[in-house]
Amino acid sequence: MNISSTSTTLRWLFLIQLIAMGSMEMSAPFWAQHFQHLGTLSPSALAWASGMVYAGPLLMTMLFSPLWGKIGDRVGHKLMLIRALLVLTLTQCWIAWSDDVTSILVARLLQGALAGFIATSQAYGSTLVNKEQRGNLIARLQMATALGSVSGPMLGGYVYGGLGFNQVNLLAAVLCAFCTIATMLCLPPVYAPDTRHSDAAENTKAKTGAALLSPIAGILVAIVLIQSAKMMPQIFFSIYAEQILHASPWLTGACYGATALGLCLAASFWTRRFAQISRQQVMREIEYCCWICAVLLGFQALSDNLWLFVASRFIWGIFLAALLPVFYSLLSCDTADSQQGLVLGLGNSAAKAGALTGILIGSVGLAYLPTENLFWPVSAVYVVCALTIRYQRLPHYKYCVDSPR
């Protein structure tokens, strides 16, 4: 595939991920409200169902992403993209035509187990570019997901207010169907190289997964911690903004969106920055980013000035852009081309495990901590992550030589 056709394919992949992830976020803010309007649940059952509709898909994706990645390594990742998008289309149709809470929860669980789109998209893209370009690729795909997370709820809120919740999910199904057709027609099939014909170094790397366990395990732990810290504030954020900052709803939304804005604006900067330095330098700088995030979250815990709080959220987003994408990039670069689907599936499973952990810790904090202290545990998680990365930089840790990646 020549450079021009690769660029076109990557643009299509970015657009497909943006639309698909945006469509899945359209209904995200309204599940509890929809279940309440169905009028069939007691308050305790409503709370349980509202938690399951979010946590269930995360858990199932965490369990099944490595499996789909491994299958994609064997049969090609385009086929896995089509499978994932078809699952999203069909389950969104199911949800759109269902007014039974149990049926909706089953559809959401199947959605998590059988889709796994993000890991598949990363694995497909990694087969199109060389190792030096994978950081930029993953950052762009993360940006597509972030833009979808911002635009999807806005469009969903407009449709929900005018037409209702079922129509939100029906529109999401239509958009996913469009993405499925676009994938079939616009993305070429690509396959990982056959390890039997790889060069000796690559072949050795593919066959000695145990030797990679140490760096991969360390990165997976870091992904869990980073995603936990990112998710924790979502549980209590609106309550904190109302009670401590005395923010109106639109300002609460501005505070919330400032982080995503900072992430989107800074993603390309960090990609260019990390492409120019060695792996050891990358690890050192992301450790510093974790320390800075810990300080920023501590500042948020102490601040009662709304605009300083918004500014700190924006700066936090800038440093978040340096973390999760580069961890995925390191996973990809440390792994043979024939195992990209598996290892990126493990990375996404770690992200989902982190999200579930963050939801749990955030919920416990909301239940037992004073509102003004809710950001301190988030800061503490960043301290743990910084120490984890510091450990990986010690001389005895594999791949800590200061050589080009």
Secondary structure, DSSP 8 states (H G I E B T S, - for coil): --HHHHHHHHHHHHHHHHHHHHHHHTTGGGHHHHHHHHT---HHHHHHHHHHHHHHHHHHHHHHHHHHHHHHHHH-HHHHHHHHHHHHHHHHHHHHT---HHHHHHHHHHHHHH--HHHHHHHHHHTTS-GGGHHHHHHHHHHHHHHHHHHHHHHHHHHHHHT-HHHHHHHHHHHHHHHHHHHHHHS-------GGGS-HHHHHHHH-HHHHHHHHHHHHHHHHHHHHHHHHHHHHHHHHHHHTS---HHHHHHHHHHHHHHHHHHHHHHHHHHHTS-HHHHHHHHHHHHHHHHHHHHHHHH---HHHHHHHHHHHHHHHTTTHHHHHHHHHHTS-GGGHHHHHHHHHHHHHHHHHHHHHHHHHHHHHS-GGGTTHHHHHHHHHHHHHHHHHTSTTSTT-S-S--
